[in-house]
Amino acid sequence: MDNPSTELFYKLINRNKTKSRTETSGMEIDDFSTQNQSRAFANYYEDLSIPKESSYENSYLELCQTRQKIVEETFSQKMPSINPYTEKEVKQATENLNTGKSSDEHGICAEHLEYTQHTVVPALTKINYKILQERKVPNDFKSGILTPVLKKDPSIVNSYRGITVTPVLTKLHEFCILGKLFINSGTCTDLQFGFTEGLWPLFASLISSECKCEISKSLSLYLATVDVQSAFDVVQHTIRLDKLLDRGTHTDIWLLIKDFYSGLTAKVKWQGEISESFNILQAVRKGGILSTHLYKIFVEDLLKELEENSLDFILDTIYCGAPTCADDVALLSSNPDELQVMLNILQRYANQHQYDIHPSKSKIIHYKSSKNSQTYSWNMSGNVISASEETVHLGIKRTPRKVCDINIEDRIKIARRTKYALMNSGLHGTNGLNPKISVTIYKSCVLPNLLNGLEVLILTKAQIELLEKFHKETLRYIQSFSKRTAITANFLLLGVLPIEGEIPRKNLTLLHAIVSCDNSKLKEIFKRHISVNSNNPKSFFHQSILFLEQYNLPNILDPNRRPPSKLVRKKT
């Protein structure tokens, strides 16, 4: 309390959220020593990074190789024609580096460059210009330290996601490349909401919810969620480079990226042990600056093909058939046969681009109407997919019925587990942390899990009360108050909003993000709602109107709507 520190705050939380014993003694390998575990991870990630001989269609890959060979032979001997990096660009790149991170394998961190800009920027400009001039990236820029991060079962090696920490100078150079990468190139599809400044992943869920609320009693809606197997780890370098050519990437930048990905290496760091270096022959590195942008380019042709053929769901004239966040693709359709065509295109695209789709983990939800209760089945990769009762898209459970009840029950369970995991940190009321610190931890870690994604769902008063019950119990618990204590005392003393105030805040925050973003798809849906759909009680935008009126805020959605008359209490 005397010397507040953000670093110590999160260190306190993470220390007790994780298990006290970090060594994974149950790993399925012959020897459980740390060195052998590190070697086992290295063997797994090295094998994952090697393209496999399989039944993929190779004709597309061969065309990409032929095209790139011609480009490389034509332009490799010519002098670069692109403008060199300026000191201003390099300085901006140093400011974009994330501070507060650990140093890289060379002992350099972002602060070294940030605090010595006046000295290092001129030298770094010359180095980066030399790299651009020769179109050759130093080998030290291509290395990285890969750390396995647990996803599910700690005893299985493939349950760990590999996050790579690249050298600071590599990140700096990637920022410089990024500034020139999309010059004179085409724009990404407006249905991709992942890894894009100003866009939230929740926008993809919002489109799914809005399409569902638009279904009339005579129609049905089919929602298919597709699971891509190891999406980031199986991206073919050759195909991704071909996508860059299609986007009109400058040849000098293209040759530089090609050289950068031609010799990538990594070492696994596990409990202090570092493995031998191994080559990365495919995939985009999780943790690289360019990785997210390159992956979006890799998958955008699929979304464009679906939209250009007007397949899947169309809201009046607005195509909403494939809301996507990174590799989480959802397909929306009102016709089961059309959905099968979409799945065929998806499977053909995956085969052509040499990655796999899990038919068993890909699920389809059928929102049935009263006039269409017929059941259907679909085919993917030779496997039959029947309609499921539940699927998950971007953390929100989708079901044909009671979707809000199921999600609220799930959110309360997650929030309760998070709260219990933080008890060892002192979040236990009596003899625990200062209530001010406890409520800060609660608002940072527990409350976001309790309310995650609920702003795109239309909650009833009874459903909000379930969330409110957990909320009130936790606040009383933090202050060691009895159940008889008035809850207003908790709210006033801790400065916390009730859930019935948190939900409108999150809803209007999302509305502001929609109004402020540059995504044309969301703008079209927004304008359509103002014109023809402002009275739909199942719509997110209608709920936003009610919240704006409730708090006497300007109604940006429906300026012509008359505010509700105020009730006047008669004197007795």
C-alpha positions in Angstrom: 0.0 0.0 0.0 2.9 2.4 0.8 4.7 1.7 -2.5 2.2 0.5 -5.0 3.6 -1.5 -7.9 1.8 -3.0 -10.9 4.5 -5.6 -11.3 4.3 -6.8 -7.7 0.5 -6.7 -7.9 0.3 -9.2 -10.8 3.2 -11.2 -9.4 1.2 -11.7 -6.2 -1.8 -12.9 -8.3 0.2 -15.2 -10.6 2.2 -16.8 -7.8 -1.0 -18.3 -6.3 -3.1 -18.9 -9.3 -0.6 -21.4 -10.6 0.4 -24.6 -8.8 3.2 -24.3 -6.3 5.0 -27.3 -8.0 5.9 -26.3 -11.5 7.7 -29.5 -12.5 5.4 -31.7 -14.7 6.2 -35.1 -13.2 3.4 -36.7 -15.2 4.8 -36.0 -18.7 4.5 -39.1 -20.9 8.2 -39.6 -21.5 10.7 -42.2 -20.3 12.6 -39.9 -18.0 10.9 -37.1 -16.0 14.1 -35.0 -15.5 13.9 -31.3 -16.6 16.5 -31.8 -19.2 14.6 -34.7 -20.9 11.4 -32.8 -20.7 13.0 -29.9 -22.5 14.3 -32.2 -25.1 10.9 -33.8 -25.5 9.3 -30.4 -26.1 12.0 -29.6 -28.6 11.4 -32.8 -30.5 7.7 -32.2 -30.6 7.9 -28.6 -31.9 10.6 -29.5 -34.4 8.4 -32.3 -35.8 5.5 -29.9 -35.9 7.5 -27.4 -37.9 8.3 -29.9 -40.6 5.8 -30.2 -43.5 4.5 -33.7 -43.7 4.0 -35.9 -46.8 0.2 -36.5 -46.9 -2.8 -36.6 -49.2 -2.9 -32.8 -49.6 -3.4 -31.3 -53.1 0.1 -30.3 -54.2 -0.7 -28.6 -57.5 -1.4 -25.3 -55.8 1.8 -25.5 -53.8 3.8 -26.3 -57.0 2.3 -23.2 -58.8 3.3 -21.1 -55.9 6.8 -22.4 -56.0 7.1 -21.8 -59.8 5.7 -18.3 -59.5 8.1 -17.3 -56.7 11.1 -18.8 -58.4 10.4 -16.5 -61.4 10.0 -13.5 -59.1 13.1 -14.2 -57.3 15.2 -14.7 -60.4 13.8 -11.5 -61.9 14.3 -9.2 -59.0 17.0 -10.6 -56.8 19.8 -9.0 -58.9 18.1 -5.6 -59.2 18.9 -2.8 -56.8 16.1 -2.1 -54.2 13.7 0.6 -55.5 11.8 1.1 -52.2 12.5 4.1 -50.0 14.9 3.2 -47.3 14.0 3.3 -43.6 14.3 6.8 -42.1 15.4 7.6 -38.6 11.8 8.7 -37.9 10.5 5.3 -38.8 13.1 3.5 -36.7 12.4 5.8 -33.7 8.7 5.0 -34.0 9.5 1.3 -34.1 11.5 1.6 -30.9 8.5 3.4 -29.3 6.2 0.6 -30.4 8.2 -2.1 -28.5 6.6 -3.3 -25.3 8.4 -2.4 -22.2 8.4 -4.2 -18.9 9.3 -7.5 -20.5 12.2 -9.8 -19.8 15.4 -9.5 -21.8 15.9 -11.7 -24.8 18.6 -14.4 -25.3 21.2 -11.7 -26.0 20.4 -9.8 -22.7 18.7 -6.9 -24.5 15.3 -5.5 -23.5 13.1 -2.7 -25.0 14.2 -0.3 -22.3 17.8 -0.4 -23.7 16.6 1.1 -26.9 13.9 3.4 -25.5 16.3 5.2 -23.1 19.2 5.5 -25.6 17.2 6.6 -28.7 19.4 9.6 -29.5 22.5 7.2 -29.6 21.2 4.0 -31.1 18.6 5.2 -33.6 21.1 6.5 -36.2 23.1 3.2 -35.9 20.0 1.1 -36.1 18.8 3.0 -39.2 22.1 2.2 -41.0 21.8 -1.5 -40.0 18.2 -1.8 -41.1 19.0 0.0 -44.4 21.9 -2.4 -45.0 19.5 -5.3 -44.4 17.0 -3.8 -46.8 19.6 -3.0 -49.4 21.0 -6.6 -49.5 17.7 -8.2 -48.7 19.4 -10.4 -46.2 18.4 -10.8 -42.6 21.2 -11.7 -40.0 21.0 -15.1 -38.6 20.8 -13.7 -35.0 17.5 -12.0 -36.0 16.0 -15.4 -36.9 16.4 -17.2 -33.6 14.0 -17.3 -30.7 13.3 -18.9 -27.3 10.2 -21.0 -27.3 8.3 -21.4 -24.0 5.6 -24.1 -23.7 2.4 -22.7 -22.2 -0.1 -25.3 -20.8 -3.5 -25.5 -22.4 -5.2 -28.7 -21.0 -3.6 -31.9 -19.9 -0.1 -31.4 -18.4 0.9 -35.0 -19.1 0.7 -34.6 -22.9 3.3 -32.7 -24.8 0.9 -31.5 -27.5 -1.3 -29.9 -24.8 1.3 -27.0 -24.6 1.2 -24.0 -26.9 4.5 -22.7 -27.9 5.1 -18.9 -27.4 8.3 -17.6 -28.9 10.3 -14.7 -27.4 12.3 -13.2 -30.3 15.3 -10.8 -30.0 14.4 -7.2 -29.4 16.3 -6.1 -32.6 14.2 -8.6 -34.6 11.0 -7.0 -33.3 12.3 -3.6 -34.1 13.0 -4.7 -37.7 9.6 -6.4 -38.0 8.0 -3.1 -37.0 10.0 -1.3 -39.7 8.9 -3.9 -42.3 5.3 -3.6 -41.1 5.3 0.1 -41.9 6.0 -0.7 -45.6 4.2 -4.1 -45.9 0.7 -2.9 -46.9 1.7 0.0 -49.2 -0.4 -0.3 -52.4 -1.8 -3.6 -51.2 -5.4 -4.7 -51.2 -7.6 -4.5 -48.0 -8.5 -7.4 -45.8 -12.0 -8.7 -45.7 -14.3 -6.9 -43.2 -15.4 -10.2 -41.7 -11.9 -10.8 -40.1 -12.0 -9.3 -36.5 -8.8 -10.8 -35.1 -5.5 -9.0 -34.7 -6.8 -5.7 -36.1 -6.5 -2.4 -34.3 -9.8 -1.0 -33.3 -11.7 -4.2 -33.7 -12.8 -6.6 -31.0 -13.1 -10.4 -31.3 -16.5 -9.9 -29.7 -17.7 -8.2 -32.9 -17.8 -11.6 -34.6 -20.0 -12.9 -31.8 -22.2 -9.9 -32.1 -22.8 -10.6 -35.8 -23.9 -14.1 -34.9 -26.3 -12.9 -32.3 -27.7 -10.2 -34.6 -28.3 -12.7 -37.3 -30.1 -15.1 -34.9 -32.4 -12.4 -33.7 -33.4 -11.5 -37.3 -34.7 -15.0 -38.0 -38.4 -15.0 -38.5 -40.8 -17.7 -37.4 -40.8 -19.2 -40.9 -37.0 -19.6 -41.2 -34.2 -21.4 -39.6 -30.5 -20.6 -39.0 -27.6 -22.9 -39.0 -24.4 -22.0 -37.2 -21.3 -24.1 -37.9 -18.1 -23.6 -35.8 -15.0 -24.9 -37.5 -11.9 -26.2 -35.6 -8.6 -25.8 -37.4 -6.0 -28.2 -36.2 -2.8 -26.4 -35.0 -3.7 -23.5 -37.2 -0.6 -21.3 -36.6 1.8 -24.2 -36.6 1.1 -25.6 -40.0 1.1 -22.5 -42.2 3.2 -23.2 -45.3 5.9 -20.5 -45.9 5.6 -20.9 -49.7 1.8 -20.4 -49.8 1.9 -17.5 -47.4 4.6 -15.8 -49.5 2.4 -16.3 -52.5 -0.5 -14.5 -50.7 1.8 -11.5 -50.2 2.4 -11.3 -53.9 -1.3 -11.4 -54.5 -1.7 -8.5 -52.1 0.7 -6.4 -54.2 3.5 -6.4 -51.6 6.6 -4.5 -52.9 9.1 -7.0 -54.3 12.0 -5.7 -52.1 9.9 -6.3 -48.9 8.7 -9.6 -50.3 12.3 -10.8 -50.9 13.3 -9.6 -47.4 10.4 -11.6 -45.7 11.3 -14.6 -47.8 14.9 -14.5 -46.5 13.7 -13.9 -43.0 11.5 -17.0 -43.0 14.0 -19.2 -44.8 16.3 -19.8 -41.8 14.1 -19.5 -38.7 15.4 -21.4 -35.6 14.1 -21.9 -32.1 15.2 -23.3 -28.7 12.9 -24.6 -26.1 13.2 -23.1 -22.6 11.6 -25.3 -19.9 12.2 -24.8 -16.1 15.6 -23.1 -16.7 16.8 -25.7 -19.2 17.4 -24.6 -22.9 17.3 -27.3 -25.6 19.4 -27.5 -28.7 18.4 -25.2 -31.6 16.1 -26.6 -34.3 14.8 -25.2 -37.7 11.3 -23.9 -38.3 10.3 -24.9 -41.8 6.6 -23.9 -41.5 4.2 -22.0 -39.2 4.0 -18.4 -38.1 5.8 -17.8 -34.8 3.5 -17.0 -31.9 5.0 -13.8 -30.5 6.4 -12.4 -33.7 5.3 -8.9 -34.8 4.5 -9.9 -38.4 2.9 -13.2 -37.5 -0.6 -12.1 -36.9 -0.7 -10.0 -40.1 0.7 -12.8 -42.2 -1.8 -15.3 -40.8 -4.7 -13.0 -41.7 -3.4 -12.8 -45.2 -3.2 -16.6 -45.3 -6.9 -17.1 -44.5 -8.5 -14.1 -46.1 -9.0 -15.6 -49.5 -11.4 -18.1 -48.0 -13.6 -15.4 -46.6 -13.4 -13.4 -49.8 -14.5 -16.4 -51.8 -17.5 -17.0 -49.6 -18.6 -13.4 -49.8 -18.0 -13.0 -53.5 -20.3 -16.0 -54.1 -22.9 -14.6 -51.7 -23.0 -17.9 -49.9 -24.2 -18.3 -46.3 -26.4 -15.7 -44.5 -27.3 -12.3 -46.0 -29.0 -9.7 -43.8 -31.0 -7.9 -46.4 -28.0 -6.9 -48.7 -25.3 -7.3 -46.0 -23.3 -10.4 -46.2 -22.8 -11.9 -42.7 -22.0 -15.5 -43.5 -18.5 -16.0 -42.0 -17.7 -13.8 -39.0 -14.1 -14.8 -38.1 -11.5 -14.0 -35.4 -8.1 -15.2 -36.5 -8.6 -19.0 -37.1 -12.0 -19.2 -35.4 -14.3 -19.4 -38.4 -18.1 -19.5 -38.0 -20.5 -20.2 -40.9 -24.0 -18.9 -40.8 -26.7 -20.0 -43.3 -30.5 -20.3 -43.5 -30.2 -23.2 -45.9 -28.8 -26.6 -45.0 -27.8 -27.4 -48.6 -26.0 -24.1 -48.9 -24.2 -24.8 -45.6 -22.9 -28.1 -47.1 -21.5 -26.1 -50.1 -19.7 -23.8 -47.6 -18.2 -26.8 -45.8 -17.1 -28.2 -49.2 -15.3 -24.9 -50.0 -13.8 -24.8 -46.6 -12.5 -28.4 -46.9 -11.2 -27.7 -50.4 -9.4 -24.6 -49.2 -7.8 -26.4 -46.3 -6.6 -29.3 -48.6 -5.2 -26.8 -51.1 -3.4 -24.8 -48.3 -2.3 -28.0 -46.6 -3.9 -27.8 -43.1 -6.4 -30.0 -41.4 -9.9 -29.4 -40.0 -11.2 -31.5 -37.1 -14.5 -32.9 -38.3 -15.2 -34.3 -34.8 -14.6 -30.9 -33.1 -16.4 -28.9 -35.8 -20.0 -28.6 -34.7 -23.3 -27.3 -36.2 -26.2 -25.7 -34.3 -29.7 -25.7 -35.8 -31.9 -22.8 -34.6 -35.2 -24.4 -35.6 -38.4 -22.5 -36.5 -41.9 -23.8 -35.7 -42.4 -24.6 -39.4 -39.1 -26.3 -40.0 -38.4 -29.1 -37.5 -36.7 -31.4 -40.0 -33.3 -32.7 -39.0 -30.3 -32.6 -41.3 -26.8 -34.0 -41.4 -23.7 -32.8 -43.2 -20.4 -34.3 -44.5 -16.9 -33.1 -44.0 -13.7 -35.1 -44.8 -15.8 -38.2 -45.3 -17.3 -37.9 -41.8 -21.0 -37.2 -41.1 -21.7 -34.2 -38.9 -25.1 -34.1 -37.2 -26.7 -31.1 -35.5 -25.3 -30.6 -32.0 -27.0 -29.2 -28.9 -24.1 -27.0 -28.0 -21.0 -25.4 -29.5 -18.6 -22.6 -28.4 -17.6 -19.6 -30.5 -15.1 -17.1 -29.1 -15.9 -18.1 -25.5 -19.7 -17.9 -25.8 -21.7 -21.1 -25.7 -24.2 -21.3 -28.5 -27.3 -23.5 -28.1 -30.7 -23.8 -29.8 -32.4 -22.9 -26.5 -31.7 -21.1 -23.2 -28.4 -19.7 -24.4 -28.3 -17.0 -21.8 -29.0 -19.3 -18.9 -26.3 -21.7 -20.0 -23.7 -18.9 -20.4 -24.5 -17.3 -17.1 -24.2 -20.6 -15.3 -20.8 -21.1 -17.0 -19.6 -17.6 -16.1 -20.5 -18.0 -12.5 -18.6 -21.3 -12.3 -15.5 -19.8 -13.9 -15.6 -16.7 -11.7 -16.0 -18.9 -8.6 -13.0 -21.1 -9.5 -11.0 -17.9 -10.2 -11.9 -16.5 -6.8 -11.0 -19.7 -5.0 -7.7 -19.9 -6.8 -6.8 -16.4 -5.5 -7.5 -17.1 -1.9 -3.9 -18.0 -1.2 -3.0 -14.5 -2.3 -5.0 -13.1 0.5 -8.4 -12.7 -1.1 -10.2 -14.3 1.8 -11.7 -11.4 3.9 -10.8 -11.8 7.5 -7.0 -11.6 8.1 -6.5 -11.2 4.4 -5.4 -8.4 2.2 -6.5 -4.8 2.6 -10.1 -4.6 1.2 -8.9 -2.0 -1.3 -6.3 -4.3 -2.7 -8.8 -7.3 -2.6 -11.4 -5.4 -4.6 -8.8 -4.4 -7.1 -7.8 -8.0 -7.6 -11.5 -8.9 -7.9 -12.2 -6.3 -10.5 -9.0 -7.3 -12.5 -9.4 -11.1 -12.4 -12.7 -12.3 -11.2 -15.3 -9.8 -12.5 -14.0 -9.9 -16.2 -14.5 -13.7 -16.1 -18.0 -13.3 -14.6 -19.2 -10.8 -17.4 -17.1 -11.9 -20.4 -19.1 -11.7 -23.6 -22.5 -11.1 -21.9 -22.9 -7.7 -23.5 -23.9 -9.4 -26.8 -26.6 -11.4 -25.1 -30.0 -10.0 -24.0 -30.3 -10.8 -20.3 -33.5 -10.9 -18.3 -33.9 -9.4 -14.9 -33.9 -12.9 -13.3 -30.6 -13.7 -15.1 -29.0 -10.5 -14.0 -30.0 -11.3 -10.4 -28.1 -14.6 -10.5 -24.9 -12.6 -11.4 -25.8 -10.0 -8.8 -26.0 -12.7 -6.1 -22.5 -13.9 -6.7 -21.3 -10.3 -7.0 -22.8 -9.2 -3.6 -21.6 -12.4 -1.8 -18.0 -11.8 -2.9 -18.1 -8.1 -1.9 -19.4 -9.0 1.6 -16.8 -11.7 1.7 -14.0 -9.3 0.9 -15.0 -6.9 3.7 -16.0 -9.7 6.2 -19.5 -8.3 6.4 -22.4 -10.4 7.5 -25.3 -11.2 5.1 -27.5 -8.8 7.0 -25.3 -5.8 6.0 -26.9 -3.5 3.5 -25.3 -4.1 0.1 -25.2 -0.3 -0.5 -22.6 -0.1 2.2 -20.3 -2.5 0.2 -20.8 -0.6 -3.0 -20.1 2.8 -1.4 -17.1 1.7 0.7 -15.4 -0.2 -2.2 -16.5 2.0 -5.1 -17.9 -0.9 -7.1 -20.9 -0.8 -9.4 -23.7 -3.4 -9.1 -24.1 -5.9 -12.0 -27.1 -4.0 -13.2 -24.7 -1.1 -13.7 -21.8 -3.1 -15.1 -23.9 -4.7 -17.9 -25.0 -1.3 -19.4 -21.4 0.0 -19.1 -20.1 -3.0 -21.0 -22.9 -2.7 -23.6 -22.3 1.0 -24.2 -18.6 0.5 -24.3 -19.0 -2.1 -27.1 -21.4 0.3 -28.9 -18.8 3.1 -28.8 -16.2 0.7 -30.2 -18.6 -0.1 -33.1 -19.3 3.6 -33.8 -15.6 4.4 -33.6 -14.2 1.6 -35.8 -13.6 1.7 -39.5 -15.1 -1.7 -40.3 -17.7 -1.2 -43.1 -19.6 -4.4 -42.3 -20.4 -3.2 -38.8 -21.3 0.2 -40.1 -23.8 -1.3 -42.5 -25.4 -3.4 -39.8 -25.5 -0.3 -37.6 -27.2 1.8 -40.3 -29.6 -0.9 -41.1 -30.7 -1.2 -37.5 -31.4 2.5 -37.3 -33.5 2.3 -40.5 -35.6 -0.8 -40.1 -34.9 -2.8 -36.9 -34.8 -0.4 -34.0 -37.8 -2.1 -32.2 -36.4 -5.6 -32.2 -36.3 -6.5 -28.5 -33.8 -9.4 -29.2 -31.2 -7.0 -30.8 -28.1 -5.7 -29.1 -28.8 -2.3 -30.6 -32.3 -2.1 -29.2 -30.9 -3.0 -25.8 -28.4 -0.1 -26.3 -31.2 2.3 -27.0 -32.9 1.3 -23.7 -29.6 1.8 -21.8 -29.1 5.2 -23.4 -32.6 6.3 -22.4 -32.1 4.8 -18.9 -29.1 7.1 -18.2 -30.4 10.1 -20.2 -27.6 9.9 -22.8 -27.9 11.1 -26.4 -29.6 8.4 -28.5 -27.1 8.1 -31.4 -29.0 5.0 -32.6 -32.4 6.5 -33.1 -32.3 10.3 -32.8 -36.1 10.6 -33.7 -37.2 8.3 -30.9 -39.0 10.1 -28.2 -37.7 9.5 -24.7 -40.0 7.8 -22.2 -42.1 10.1 -20.1 -40.9 10.5 -16.6 -43.1 9.1 -13.8 -44.4 11.6 -11.3 -45.1 10.3 -7.8 -48.2 11.7 -6.4 -48.1 13.3 -3.0 -50.0 11.5 -0.3 
